[in-house]
Amino acid sequence: PKLNVRRAVLTRSGIADIFRQALIPEHVDFVSIDVDSVDVWLLHGLLSGGYRPRVISVEFNPNFLLHQRITCQEEWHPWTGRSV
């Protein structure tokens, strides 16, 4: 299979455009998001940008209860080598 590897800074407002530039179809079979911070915002951007993956894998934190709606701020910060 042919690989289509790219390097990009993804944001909620730009993720769908970057997917389109990479020729990823809107009804792609599988999308995995695991960036240790703005996961939910990237998913929101992808879905609001018209993408409808058949299967989605998004990182979650099991330390929070199901009814708690907790996420990181939308603003992305470069990795500093530590999570805090």
JOBEL-V850963 format. One record per helix or strand of 2 or more residues. SS is the DSSP state (H for helix, E for strand). FROM is the first residue (numbers start at 0). TO is the last residue. Records with the same first field share a line. If there is no record, write none. Layout:
BEGIN
SS=FROM-TO  FROM-TO
END
This chain:
BEGIN
H=14-20  38-47
E=29-32  54-57
END
